[in-house]
Amino acid sequence: MDEFTIAFAVVFVLVLLFFLRQFNLLNVRGVIFAVAALGLVLGFSLFQSYRKRKLTAELKRREEQLKEQEKRLQELQEKYEVAKEEIRDAEEALKRERARYLKEILEIEAERSKNLQRRREQLNNMSADELFEEYSRVLGGGA
């Protein structure tokens, strides 16, 4: 019940008690008990109303906290998904870089092997004098 209904009921009961006392249908002691009972009912109603307002305010406060926590959770989940995606992209980029470097190393090794084989054939076909001249030219030394 809201406060207006309680106030209306209290006024109605007080008017009723006043008329009952005026027509001698209720003695003074009965009026005192009726007013005391009415006071208890009124006090209990006001207490319940106050308690209801407090609990409603607490409920709203907790619902707001829950909404804030849900919002933070959503933001964290989005950040987590973004981070996972960034990690996956970085790993793929690393794999591509590694593959590119390995390819270059293997190409250099293949080129070196091919040149080495061609160079061996040239050296095997040279005479001793030609070998000496080549040695001097490449290493700058004399024998």
C-alpha positions in Angstrom: 0.0 0.0 0.0 1.2 3.5 -0.7 1.2 6.3 1.8 -1.9 8.0 0.5 -4.0 4.8 1.0 -2.6 4.4 4.5 -3.4 8.0 5.4 -6.9 7.7 4.1 -7.5 4.5 6.1 -6.1 6.1 9.3 -8.4 9.2 8.9 -11.4 6.9 8.1 -10.8 4.8 11.3 -10.3 7.9 13.4 -13.5 9.4 12.2 -15.3 6.1 12.8 -13.9 5.9 16.3 -15.0 9.5 17.0 -18.6 8.7 16.0 -18.6 5.4 17.9 -17.5 7.3 21.0 -20.0 10.1 20.5 -22.9 7.6 20.2 -21.6 5.8 23.3 -21.1 2.6 21.4 -17.4 2.5 22.5 -16.1 3.5 25.9 -12.9 5.5 26.5 -10.8 2.4 27.2 -11.9 0.8 23.9 -11.0 4.0 22.0 -7.5 3.9 23.6 -7.0 0.3 22.5 -8.3 1.0 19.0 -6.0 4.1 18.7 -3.1 2.0 19.9 -3.9 -0.8 17.5 -4.3 1.8 14.7 -0.9 3.3 15.7 0.7 -0.2 15.5 -0.8 -0.9 12.1 0.2 2.5 10.8 3.8 2.1 12.2 4.1 -1.4 10.7 2.8 -0.1 7.3 5.2 2.8 7.3 8.1 0.5 8.3 7.2 -1.9 5.4 6.9 1.0 3.0 10.4 2.3 4.1 11.9 -1.2 3.9 10.4 -1.6 0.4 11.9 1.6 -0.8 15.3 0.7 0.6 15.2 -2.8 -1.0 14.1 -1.3 -4.3 17.0 1.1 -4.2 19.4 -1.7 -3.4 18.0 -3.8 -6.2 18.5 -0.9 -8.7 22.0 -0.3 -7.4 22.9 -4.0 -7.8 21.3 -4.2 -11.3 23.5 -1.2 -12.3 26.6 -2.9 -10.9 25.6 -6.1 -12.8 25.2 -4.1 -16.0 28.6 -2.5 -15.5 30.2 -5.9 -14.9 28.5 -7.3 -18.0 29.8 -4.4 -20.0 33.3 -4.9 -18.7 33.1 -8.6 -19.5 32.0 -7.8 -23.0 34.9 -5.4 -23.5 37.4 -7.9 -22.1 36.0 -10.6 -24.4 36.4 -8.3 -27.4 39.9 -7.4 -26.4 40.7 -11.1 -25.9 39.3 -11.9 -29.4 41.4 -9.1 -30.9 44.5 -10.2 -29.0 44.0 -13.8 -30.2 43.6 -12.5 -33.8 46.7 -10.3 -33.5 48.7 -13.3 -32.2 47.5 -15.5 -35.0 48.4 -12.8 -37.6 51.8 -12.3 -36.0 52.5 -16.1 -36.1 51.5 -16.2 -39.7 53.8 -13.3 -40.5 56.6 -15.0 -38.7 56.1 -18.2 -40.6 56.1 -16.2 -43.9 59.4 -14.4 -42.9 61.0 -17.6 -41.8 60.0 -19.3 -45.1 61.4 -16.3 -47.1 64.7 -16.4 -45.2 65.0 -20.2 -45.6 64.3 -19.9 -49.3 67.1 -17.2 -49.6 69.5 -19.4 -47.7 68.7 -22.4 -49.8 69.1 -20.3 -53.0 72.5 -19.0 -51.8 73.6 -22.5 -50.9 72.4 -23.8 -54.3 74.2 -21.0 -56.1 77.4 -21.6 -54.0 77.2 -25.3 -54.8 76.8 -24.6 -58.5 79.7 -22.1 -58.5 81.9 -24.4 -56.4 81.3 -27.2 -58.8 82.0 -25.0 -61.9 85.1 -23.6 -60.1 86.5 -27.1 -59.4 86.1 -28.0 -63.0 88.0 -24.8 -64.0 90.8 -25.5 -61.5 91.1 -29.1 -62.6 91.6 -28.0 -66.2 94.4 -25.4 -65.3 98.0 -26.1 -65.6 100.4 -25.6 -62.7 101.5 -22.2 -64.0 97.9 -21.1 -64.5 97.1 -22.3 -60.9 100.0 -20.2 -59.5 98.8 -17.1 -61.4 95.2 -17.7 -60.2 96.4 -18.2 -56.6 98.3 -14.9 -56.7 95.4 -13.1 -58.2 92.8 -14.4 -55.7 94.8 -14.3 -52.5 97.4 -11.7 -53.5 100.3 -13.9 -52.3 103.3 -15.5 -53.9 104.7 -18.9 -53.7 
